[in-house]
């Protein structure tokens, strides 16, 4: 290990990708980063959601009708 990304690094990444059943392209893509534990965390993604969202209506509900209400009332 010398701190430089070279042919040995690419070969090591390809072996890692093989072991993780990922495409063996030797590139540090999103799937490889996630497999390495360097991808986004679920908690961080949840923190970015807006808190003023309305819940989804139940399947089959008429648009604009809240749960427990009837259309036309």
PDB file of N, CA, C and O in Angstrom, chain B, residues numbered from 101:
ATOM      1  N   UNK B 101       0.848  -1.159   0.000  1.00  0.00           N
ATOM      2  CA  UNK B 101       0.000   0.000   0.000  1.00  0.00           C
ATOM      3  C   UNK B 101       0.901   1.232   0.000  1.00  0.00           C
ATOM      4  O   UNK B 101       1.761   1.387   0.867  1.00  0.00           O
ATOM      5  N   UNK B 102       0.688   2.113  -0.997  1.00  0.00           N
ATOM      6  CA  UNK B 102       1.534   3.293  -1.098  1.00  0.00           C
ATOM      7  C   UNK B 102       0.744   4.601  -1.137  1.00  0.00           C
ATOM      8  O   UNK B 102       1.328   5.669  -1.320  1.00  0.00           O
ATOM      9  N   UNK B 103      -0.574   4.527  -0.968  1.00  0.00           N
ATOM     10  CA  UNK B 103      -1.387   5.736  -0.978  1.00  0.00           C
ATOM     11  C   UNK B 103      -1.807   6.186  -2.356  1.00  0.00           C
ATOM     12  O   UNK B 103      -2.527   7.176  -2.492  1.00  0.00           O
ATOM     13  N   UNK B 104      -1.371   5.480  -3.378  1.00  0.00           N
ATOM     14  CA  UNK B 104      -1.742   5.825  -4.749  1.00  0.00           C
ATOM     15  C   UNK B 104      -2.692   4.777  -5.310  1.00  0.00           C
ATOM     16  O   UNK B 104      -2.567   3.587  -5.022  1.00  0.00           O
ATOM     17  N   UNK B 105      -3.653   5.242  -6.121  1.00  0.00           N
ATOM     18  CA  UNK B 105      -4.587   4.318  -6.769  1.00  0.00           C
ATOM     19  C   UNK B 105      -3.945   3.850  -8.059  1.00  0.00           C
ATOM     20  O   UNK B 105      -3.731   4.634  -8.983  1.00  0.00           O
ATOM     21  N   UNK B 106      -3.643   2.573  -8.111  1.00  0.00           N
ATOM     22  CA  UNK B 106      -2.993   2.024  -9.295  1.00  0.00           C
ATOM     23  C   UNK B 106      -3.563   0.667  -9.644  1.00  0.00           C
ATOM     24  O   UNK B 106      -4.637   0.302  -9.165  1.00  0.00           O
ATOM     25  N   UNK B 107      -2.858  -0.087 -10.475  1.00  0.00           N
ATOM     26  CA  UNK B 107      -3.345  -1.403 -10.903  1.00  0.00           C
ATOM     27  C   UNK B 107      -3.602  -2.355  -9.737  1.00  0.00           C
ATOM     28  O   UNK B 107      -4.554  -3.133  -9.785  1.00  0.00           O
ATOM     29  N   UNK B 108      -2.780  -2.312  -8.699  1.00  0.00           N
ATOM     30  CA  UNK B 108      -2.989  -3.204  -7.548  1.00  0.00           C
ATOM     31  C   UNK B 108      -4.271  -2.839  -6.816  1.00  0.00           C
ATOM     32  O   UNK B 108      -4.991  -3.718  -6.342  1.00  0.00           O
ATOM     33  N   UNK B 109      -4.560  -1.543  -6.722  1.00  0.00           N
ATOM     34  CA  UNK B 109      -5.789  -1.089  -6.066  1.00  0.00           C
ATOM     35  C   UNK B 109      -7.010  -1.537  -6.850  1.00  0.00           C
ATOM     36  O   UNK B 109      -7.996  -1.998  -6.274  1.00  0.00           O
ATOM     37  N   UNK B 110      -6.938  -1.398  -8.169  1.00  0.00           N
ATOM     38  CA  UNK B 110      -8.050  -1.812  -9.028  1.00  0.00           C
ATOM     39  C   UNK B 110      -8.282  -3.310  -8.903  1.00  0.00           C
ATOM     40  O   UNK B 110      -9.427  -3.756  -8.824  1.00  0.00           O
ATOM     41  N   UNK B 111      -7.211  -4.086  -8.884  1.00  0.00           N
ATOM     42  CA  UNK B 111      -7.345  -5.541  -8.726  1.00  0.00           C
ATOM     43  C   UNK B 111      -7.974  -5.897  -7.381  1.00  0.00           C
ATOM     44  O   UNK B 111      -8.824  -6.784  -7.306  1.00  0.00           O
ATOM     45  N   UNK B 112      -7.559  -5.210  -6.326  1.00  0.00           N
ATOM     46  CA  UNK B 112      -8.122  -5.478  -4.999  1.00  0.00           C
ATOM     47  C   UNK B 112      -9.603  -5.133  -4.969  1.00  0.00           C
ATOM     48  O   UNK B 112     -10.399  -5.867  -4.383  1.00  0.00           O
ATOM     49  N   UNK B 113      -9.980  -4.020  -5.597  1.00  0.00           N
ATOM     50  CA  UNK B 113     -11.388  -3.628  -5.632  1.00  0.00           C
ATOM     51  C   UNK B 113     -12.198  -4.646  -6.424  1.00  0.00           C
ATOM     52  O   UNK B 113     -13.310  -4.991  -6.026  1.00  0.00           O
ATOM     53  N   UNK B 114     -11.664  -5.128  -7.527  1.00  0.00           N
ATOM     54  CA  UNK B 114     -12.376  -6.146  -8.319  1.00  0.00           C
ATOM     55  C   UNK B 114     -12.585  -7.422  -7.510  1.00  0.00           C
ATOM     56  O   UNK B 114     -13.644  -8.041  -7.608  1.00  0.00           O
ATOM     57  N   UNK B 115     -11.599  -7.825  -6.717  1.00  0.00           N
ATOM     58  CA  UNK B 115     -11.761  -9.009  -5.865  1.00  0.00           C
ATOM     59  C   UNK B 115     -12.838  -8.762  -4.815  1.00  0.00           C
ATOM     60  O   UNK B 115     -13.658  -9.639  -4.542  1.00  0.00           O
ATOM     61  N   UNK B 116     -12.836  -7.559  -4.222  1.00  0.00           N
ATOM     62  CA  UNK B 116     -13.863  -7.200  -3.246  1.00  0.00           C
ATOM     63  C   UNK B 116     -15.240  -7.228  -3.902  1.00  0.00           C
ATOM     64  O   UNK B 116     -16.184  -7.784  -3.341  1.00  0.00           O
ATOM     65  N   UNK B 117     -15.355  -6.640  -5.069  1.00  0.00           N
ATOM     66  CA  UNK B 117     -16.635  -6.622  -5.778  1.00  0.00           C
ATOM     67  C   UNK B 117     -17.097  -8.046  -6.081  1.00  0.00           C
ATOM     68  O   UNK B 117     -18.284  -8.350  -5.961  1.00  0.00           O
ATOM     69  N   UNK B 118     -16.189  -8.901  -6.464  1.00  0.00           N
ATOM     70  CA  UNK B 118     -16.534 -10.302  -6.721  1.00  0.00           C
ATOM     71  C   UNK B 118     -17.076 -10.957  -5.455  1.00  0.00           C
ATOM     72  O   UNK B 118     -18.105 -11.631  -5.485  1.00  0.00           O
ATOM     73  N   UNK B 119     -16.373 -10.751  -4.347  1.00  0.00           N
ATOM     74  CA  UNK B 119     -16.788 -11.344  -3.069  1.00  0.00           C
ATOM     75  C   UNK B 119     -18.157 -10.835  -2.617  1.00  0.00           C
ATOM     76  O   UNK B 119     -18.882 -11.546  -1.921  1.00  0.00           O
ATOM     77  N   UNK B 120     -18.513  -9.605  -3.009  1.00  0.00           N
ATOM     78  CA  UNK B 120     -19.782  -8.994  -2.617  1.00  0.00           C
ATOM     79  C   UNK B 120     -20.870  -9.179  -3.682  1.00  0.00           C
ATOM     80  O   UNK B 120     -21.951  -8.602  -3.570  1.00  0.00           O
ATOM     81  N   UNK B 121     -20.584  -9.981  -4.712  1.00  0.00           N
ATOM     82  CA  UNK B 121     -21.521 -10.209  -5.824  1.00  0.00           C
ATOM     83  C   UNK B 121     -21.934  -8.911  -6.510  1.00  0.00           C
ATOM     84  O   UNK B 121     -23.097  -8.724  -6.866  1.00  0.00           O
ATOM     85  N   UNK B 122     -20.961  -8.018  -6.692  1.00  0.00           N
ATOM     86  CA  UNK B 122     -21.172  -6.758  -7.391  1.00  0.00           C
ATOM     87  C   UNK B 122     -20.532  -6.845  -8.765  1.00  0.00           C
ATOM     88  O   UNK B 122     -19.680  -7.703  -8.995  1.00  0.00           O
ATOM     89  N   UNK B 123     -20.932  -5.963  -9.692  1.00  0.00           N
ATOM     90  CA  UNK B 123     -20.239  -5.933 -10.993  1.00  0.00           C
ATOM     91  C   UNK B 123     -18.751  -5.655 -10.769  1.00  0.00           C
ATOM     92  O   UNK B 123     -18.390  -4.720 -10.055  1.00  0.00           O
ATOM     93  N   UNK B 124     -17.909  -6.455 -11.369  1.00  0.00           N
ATOM     94  CA  UNK B 124     -16.454  -6.359 -11.172  1.00  0.00           C
ATOM     95  C   UNK B 124     -15.848  -5.395 -12.183  1.00  0.00           C
ATOM     96  O   UNK B 124     -15.156  -5.811 -13.113  1.00  0.00           O
ATOM     97  N   UNK B 125     -16.114  -4.096 -11.993  1.00  0.00           N
ATOM     98  CA  UNK B 125     -15.610  -3.109 -12.940  1.00  0.00           C
ATOM     99  C   UNK B 125     -14.375  -2.360 -12.430  1.00  0.00           C
ATOM    100  O   UNK B 125     -13.766  -1.600 -13.183  1.00  0.00           O
ATOM    101  N   UNK B 126     -13.996  -2.563 -11.163  1.00  0.00           N
ATOM    102  CA  UNK B 126     -12.819  -1.895 -10.621  1.00  0.00           C
ATOM    103  C   UNK B 126     -13.030  -0.416 -10.363  1.00  0.00           C
ATOM    104  O   UNK B 126     -12.070   0.310 -10.102  1.00  0.00           O
ATOM    105  N   UNK B 127     -14.278   0.044 -10.433  1.00  0.00           N
ATOM    106  CA  UNK B 127     -14.590   1.451 -10.184  1.00  0.00           C
ATOM    107  C   UNK B 127     -15.297   1.581  -8.839  1.00  0.00           C
ATOM    108  O   UNK B 127     -16.110   0.734  -8.468  1.00  0.00           O
ATOM    109  N   UNK B 128     -14.977   2.649  -8.114  1.00  0.00           N
ATOM    110  CA  UNK B 128     -15.592   2.883  -6.811  1.00  0.00           C
ATOM    111  C   UNK B 128     -16.926   3.593  -7.051  1.00  0.00           C
ATOM    112  O   UNK B 128     -17.012   4.820  -6.984  1.00  0.00           O
ATOM    113  N   UNK B 129     -17.960   2.800  -7.331  1.00  0.00           N
ATOM    114  CA  UNK B 129     -19.292   3.339  -7.558  1.00  0.00           C
ATOM    115  C   UNK B 129     -20.128   3.267  -6.295  1.00  0.00           C
ATOM    116  O   UNK B 129     -19.649   2.869  -5.233  1.00  0.00           O
ATOM    117  N   UNK B 130     -21.391   3.659  -6.430  1.00  0.00           N
ATOM    118  CA  UNK B 130     -22.269   3.727  -5.257  1.00  0.00           C
ATOM    119  C   UNK B 130     -22.458   2.367  -4.597  1.00  0.00           C
ATOM    120  O   UNK B 130     -22.468   2.282  -3.369  1.00  0.00           O
ATOM    121  N   UNK B 131     -22.608   1.296  -5.385  1.00  0.00           N
ATOM    122  CA  UNK B 131     -22.806  -0.028  -4.783  1.00  0.00           C
ATOM    123  C   UNK B 131     -21.569  -0.478  -4.009  1.00  0.00           C
ATOM    124  O   UNK B 131     -21.684  -1.079  -2.941  1.00  0.00           O
ATOM    125  N   UNK B 132     -20.399  -0.190  -4.544  1.00  0.00           N
ATOM    126  CA  UNK B 132     -19.164  -0.552  -3.843  1.00  0.00           C
ATOM    127  C   UNK B 132     -19.015   0.262  -2.564  1.00  0.00           C
ATOM    128  O   UNK B 132     -18.601  -0.269  -1.534  1.00  0.00           O
ATOM    129  N   UNK B 133     -19.351   1.555  -2.625  1.00  0.00           N
ATOM    130  CA  UNK B 133     -19.265   2.386  -1.420  1.00  0.00           C
ATOM    131  C   UNK B 133     -20.211   1.880  -0.335  1.00  0.00           C
ATOM    132  O   UNK B 133     -19.842   1.825   0.838  1.00  0.00           O
ATOM    133  N   UNK B 134     -21.429   1.510  -0.724  1.00  0.00           N
ATOM    134  CA  UNK B 134     -22.391   0.995   0.246  1.00  0.00           C
ATOM    135  C   UNK B 134     -21.878  -0.313   0.842  1.00  0.00           C
ATOM    136  O   UNK B 134     -21.969  -0.520   2.052  1.00  0.00           O
ATOM    137  N   UNK B 135     -21.336  -1.200  -0.001  1.00  0.00           N
ATOM    138  CA  UNK B 135     -20.801  -2.475   0.490  1.00  0.00           C
ATOM    139  C   UNK B 135     -19.637  -2.254   1.446  1.00  0.00           C
ATOM    140  O   UNK B 135     -19.420  -3.052   2.358  1.00  0.00           O
ATOM    141  N   UNK B 136     -18.889  -1.176   1.243  1.00  0.00           N
ATOM    142  CA  UNK B 136     -17.777  -0.842   2.131  1.00  0.00           C
ATOM    143  C   UNK B 136     -18.251  -0.154   3.409  1.00  0.00           C
ATOM    144  O   UNK B 136     -17.454   0.099   4.312  1.00  0.00           O
ATOM    145  N   UNK B 137     -19.544   0.148   3.485  1.00  0.00           N
ATOM    146  CA  UNK B 137     -20.083   0.833   4.653  1.00  0.00           C
ATOM    147  C   UNK B 137     -19.871   2.335   4.598  1.00  0.00           C
ATOM    148  O   UNK B 137     -19.934   3.011   5.625  1.00  0.00           O
ATOM    149  N   UNK B 138     -19.619   2.865   3.399  1.00  0.00           N
ATOM    150  CA  UNK B 138     -19.349   4.292   3.244  1.00  0.00           C
ATOM    151  C   UNK B 138     -20.493   5.036   2.565  1.00  0.00           C
ATOM    152  O   UNK B 138     -20.350   6.206   2.211  1.00  0.00           O
ATOM    153  N   UNK B 139     -21.616   4.370   2.386  1.00  0.00           N
ATOM    154  CA  UNK B 139     -22.761   5.000   1.744  1.00  0.00           C
ATOM    155  C   UNK B 139     -23.592   5.789   2.734  1.00  0.00           C
ATOM    156  O   UNK B 139     -23.257   5.864   3.916  1.00  0.00           O
ATOM    157  N   UNK B 140     -24.685   6.384   2.248  1.00  0.00           N
ATOM    158  CA  UNK B 140     -25.555   7.165   3.139  1.00  0.00           C
ATOM    159  C   UNK B 140     -26.215   6.280   4.179  1.00  0.00           C
ATOM    160  O   UNK B 140     -26.458   5.097   3.938  1.00  0.00           O
ATOM    161  N   UNK B 141     -26.499   6.846   5.316  1.00  0.00           N
ATOM    162  CA  UNK B 141     -27.177   6.127   6.393  1.00  0.00           C
ATOM    163  C   UNK B 141     -28.659   6.419   6.323  1.00  0.00           C
ATOM    164  O   UNK B 141     -29.052   7.497   5.877  1.00  0.00           O
ATOM    165  N   UNK B 142     -29.493   5.484   6.753  1.00  0.00           N
ATOM    166  CA  UNK B 142     -30.949   5.680   6.739  1.00  0.00           C
ATOM    167  C   UNK B 142     -31.362   6.859   7.608  1.00  0.00           C
ATOM    168  O   UNK B 142     -32.266   7.607   7.238  1.00  0.00           O
ATOM    169  N   UNK B 143     -30.712   7.040   8.764  1.00  0.00           N
ATOM    170  CA  UNK B 143     -31.074   8.125   9.671  1.00  0.00           C
ATOM    171  C   UNK B 143     -30.851   9.478   8.996  1.00  0.00           C
ATOM    172  O   UNK B 143     -31.666  10.387   9.150  1.00  0.00           O
ATOM    173  N   UNK B 144     -29.761   9.617   8.256  1.00  0.00           N
ATOM    174  CA  UNK B 144     -29.479  10.866   7.571  1.00  0.00           C
ATOM    175  C   UNK B 144     -30.532  11.145   6.511  1.00  0.00           C
ATOM    176  O   UNK B 144     -30.951  12.291   6.351  1.00  0.00           O
ATOM    177  N   UNK B 145     -30.962  10.135   5.794  1.00  0.00           N
ATOM    178  CA  UNK B 145     -31.981  10.311   4.764  1.00  0.00           C
ATOM    179  C   UNK B 145     -33.305  10.707   5.397  1.00  0.00           C
ATOM    180  O   UNK B 145     -34.030  11.529   4.837  1.00  0.00           O
ATOM    181  N   UNK B 146     -33.637  10.143   6.552  1.00  0.00           N
ATOM    182  CA  UNK B 146     -34.890  10.467   7.229  1.00  0.00           C
ATOM    183  C   UNK B 146     -34.877  11.902   7.731  1.00  0.00           C
ATOM    184  O   UNK B 146     -35.925  12.546   7.773  1.00  0.00           O
ATOM    185  N   UNK B 147     -33.713  12.416   8.111  1.00  0.00           N
ATOM    186  CA  UNK B 147     -33.613  13.786   8.610  1.00  0.00           C
ATOM    187  C   UNK B 147     -33.890  14.819   7.531  1.00  0.00           C
ATOM    188  O   UNK B 147     -34.251  15.953   7.848  1.00  0.00           O
ATOM    189  N   UNK B 148     -33.731  14.461   6.274  1.00  0.00           N
ATOM    190  CA  UNK B 148     -33.920  15.420   5.196  1.00  0.00           C
ATOM    191  C   UNK B 148     -35.365  15.509   4.733  1.00  0.00           C
ATOM    192  O   UNK B 148     -35.691  16.372   3.918  1.00  0.00           O
ATOM    193  N   UNK B 149     -36.240  14.643   5.232  1.00  0.00           N
ATOM    194  CA  UNK B 149     -37.640  14.679   4.843  1.00  0.00           C
ATOM    195  C   UNK B 149     -38.342  15.876   5.470  1.00  0.00           C
ATOM    196  O   UNK B 149     -38.002  16.308   6.571  1.00  0.00           O
ATOM    197  N   UNK B 150     -39.317  16.396   4.755  1.00  0.00           N
ATOM    198  CA  UNK B 150     -40.119  17.487   5.275  1.00  0.00           C
ATOM    199  C   UNK B 150     -41.058  16.947   6.339  1.00  0.00           C
ATOM    200  O   UNK B 150     -41.561  15.829   6.226  1.00  0.00           O
ATOM    201  N   UNK B 151     -41.291  17.747   7.373  1.00  0.00           N
ATOM    202  CA  UNK B 151     -42.157  17.287   8.461  1.00  0.00           C
ATOM    203  C   UNK B 151     -43.607  17.705   8.254  1.00  0.00           C
ATOM    204  O   UNK B 151     -44.471  17.335   9.049  1.00  0.00           O
ATOM    205  N   UNK B 152     -43.892  18.471   7.200  1.00  0.00           N
ATOM    206  CA  UNK B 152     -45.257  18.932   6.991  1.00  0.00           C
ATOM    207  C   UNK B 152     -45.958  18.167   5.867  1.00  0.00           C
ATOM    208  O   UNK B 152     -46.753  18.748   5.128  1.00  0.00           O
ATOM    209  N   UNK B 153     -45.681  16.901   5.735  1.00  0.00           N
ATOM    210  CA  UNK B 153     -46.317  16.098   4.695  1.00  0.00           C
ATOM    211  C   UNK B 153     -47.567  15.433   5.244  1.00  0.00           C
ATOM    212  O   UNK B 153     -47.648  15.113   6.430  1.00  0.00           O
ATOM    213  N   UNK B 154     -48.542  15.230   4.365  1.00  0.00           N
ATOM    214  CA  UNK B 154     -49.782  14.556   4.743  1.00  0.00           C
ATOM    215  C   UNK B 154     -49.616  13.059   4.519  1.00  0.00           C
ATOM    216  O   UNK B 154     -48.896  12.656   3.605  1.00  0.00           O
ATOM    217  N   UNK B 155     -50.261  12.226   5.328  1.00  0.00           N
ATOM    218  CA  UNK B 155     -50.179  10.790   5.095  1.00  0.00           C
ATOM    219  C   UNK B 155     -50.880  10.432   3.791  1.00  0.00           C
ATOM    220  O   UNK B 155     -51.801  11.121   3.354  1.00  0.00           O
ATOM    221  N   UNK B 156     -50.432   9.349   3.185  1.00  0.00           N
ATOM    222  CA  UNK B 156     -51.036   8.872   1.945  1.00  0.00           C
ATOM    223  C   UNK B 156     -52.427   8.321   2.236  1.00  0.00           C
ATOM    224  O   UNK B 156     -52.624   7.668   3.261  1.00  0.00           O
ATOM    225  N   UNK B 157     -53.405   8.575   1.347  1.00  0.00           N
ATOM    226  CA  UNK B 157     -54.737   7.991   1.551  1.00  0.00           C
ATOM    227  C   UNK B 157     -54.671   6.488   1.347  1.00  0.00           C
ATOM    228  O   UNK B 157     -53.770   5.995   0.669  1.00  0.00           O
ATOM    229  N   UNK B 158     -55.609   5.756   1.923  1.00  0.00           N
ATOM    230  CA  UNK B 158     -55.612   4.315   1.723  1.00  0.00           C
ATOM    231  C   UNK B 158     -55.815   3.975   0.256  1.00  0.00           C
ATOM    232  O   UNK B 158     -56.394   4.757  -0.498  1.00  0.00           O
ATOM    233  N   UNK B 159     -55.338   2.812  -0.141  1.00  0.00           N
ATOM    234  CA  UNK B 159     -55.489   2.377  -1.524  1.00  0.00           C
ATOM    235  C   UNK B 159     -56.966   2.347  -1.897  1.00  0.00           C
ATOM    236  O   UNK B 159     -57.793   1.835  -1.142  1.00  0.00           O
ATOM    237  N   UNK B 160     -57.290   2.890  -3.048  1.00  0.00           N
ATOM    238  CA  UNK B 160     -58.667   2.882  -3.518  1.00  0.00           C
ATOM    239  C   UNK B 160     -59.485   4.071  -3.050  1.00  0.00           C
ATOM    240  O   UNK B 160     -60.638   4.209  -3.459  1.00  0.00           O
ATOM    241  N   UNK B 161     -58.931   4.942  -2.202  1.00  0.00           N
ATOM    242  CA  UNK B 161     -59.664   6.112  -1.725  1.00  0.00           C
ATOM    243  C   UNK B 161     -59.754   7.146  -2.834  1.00  0.00           C
ATOM    244  O   UNK B 161     -58.850   7.260  -3.662  1.00  0.00           O
ATOM    245  N   UNK B 162     -60.833   7.888  -2.847  1.00  0.00           N
ATOM    246  CA  UNK B 162     -61.007   8.938  -3.839  1.00  0.00           C
ATOM    247  C   UNK B 162     -59.995  10.051  -3.550  1.00  0.00           C
ATOM    248  O   UNK B 162     -59.731  10.351  -2.385  1.00  0.00           O
ATOM    249  N   UNK B 163     -59.424  10.668  -4.592  1.00  0.00           N
ATOM    250  CA  UNK B 163     -58.471  11.754  -4.376  1.00  0.00           C
ATOM    251  C   UNK B 163     -59.103  12.875  -3.575  1.00  0.00           C
ATOM    252  O   UNK B 163     -60.249  13.245  -3.827  1.00  0.00           O
ATOM    253  N   UNK B 164     -58.377  13.419  -2.616  1.00  0.00           N
ATOM    254  CA  UNK B 164     -58.860  14.543  -1.823  1.00  0.00           C
ATOM    255  C   UNK B 164     -59.770  14.159  -0.675  1.00  0.00           C
ATOM    256  O   UNK B 164     -60.273  15.036   0.027  1.00  0.00           O
ATOM    257  N   UNK B 165     -59.997  12.857  -0.461  1.00  0.00           N
ATOM    258  CA  UNK B 165     -60.883  12.390   0.608  1.00  0.00           C
ATOM    259  C   UNK B 165     -60.007  11.804   1.703  1.00  0.00           C
ATOM    260  O   UNK B 165     -59.252  10.861   1.468  1.00  0.00           O
ATOM    261  N   UNK B 166     -60.110  12.359   2.881  1.00  0.00           N
ATOM    262  CA  UNK B 166     -59.324  11.869   4.010  1.00  0.00           C
ATOM    263  C   UNK B 166     -59.883  10.555   4.503  1.00  0.00           C
ATOM    264  O   UNK B 166     -61.055  10.249   4.288  1.00  0.00           O
ATOM    265  N   UNK B 167     -59.034   9.770   5.173  1.00  0.00           N
ATOM    266  CA  UNK B 167     -59.476   8.497   5.712  1.00  0.00           C
ATOM    267  C   UNK B 167     -60.599   8.720   6.714  1.00  0.00           C
ATOM    268  O   UNK B 167     -60.491   9.608   7.559  1.00  0.00           O
ATOM    269  N   UNK B 168     -61.666   7.948   6.646  1.00  0.00           N
ATOM    270  CA  UNK B 168     -62.791   8.063   7.567  1.00  0.00           C
ATOM    271  C   UNK B 168     -63.878   8.989   7.046  1.00  0.00           C
ATOM    272  O   UNK B 168     -64.983   9.020   7.588  1.00  0.00           O
ATOM    273  N   UNK B 169     -63.566   9.754   5.983  1.00  0.00           N
ATOM    274  CA  UNK B 169     -64.597  10.606   5.383  1.00  0.00           C
ATOM    275  C   UNK B 169     -65.184   9.904   4.177  1.00  0.00           C
ATOM    276  O   UNK B 169     -64.588   8.982   3.619  1.00  0.00           O
ATOM    277  N   UNK B 170     -66.343  10.349   3.793  1.00  0.00           N
ATOM    278  CA  UNK B 170     -66.983   9.787   2.610  1.00  0.00           C
ATOM    279  C   UNK B 170     -67.029  10.840   1.541  1.00  0.00           C
ATOM    280  O   UNK B 170     -67.205  12.023   1.835  1.00  0.00           O
ATOM    281  N   UNK B 171     -66.874  10.432   0.306  1.00  0.00           N
ATOM    282  CA  UNK B 171     -66.967  11.369  -0.802  1.00  0.00           C
ATOM    283  C   UNK B 171     -68.366  11.960  -0.839  1.00  0.00           C
ATOM    284  O   UNK B 171     -69.354  11.247  -0.658  1.00  0.00           O
ATOM    285  N   UNK B 172     -68.450  13.257  -1.073  1.00  0.00           N
ATOM    286  CA  UNK B 172     -69.742  13.914  -1.174  1.00  0.00           C
ATOM    287  C   UNK B 172     -70.278  14.382   0.153  1.00  0.00           C
ATOM    288  O   UNK B 172     -71.397  14.896   0.180  1.00  0.00           O
ATOM    289  N   UNK B 173     -69.569  14.248   1.260  1.00  0.00           N
ATOM    290  CA  UNK B 173     -70.080  14.694   2.548  1.00  0.00           C
ATOM    291  C   UNK B 173     -69.515  16.020   2.933  1.00  0.00           C
ATOM    292  O   UNK B 173     -69.843  16.546   3.997  1.00  0.00           O
TER     293      UNK B 173
END
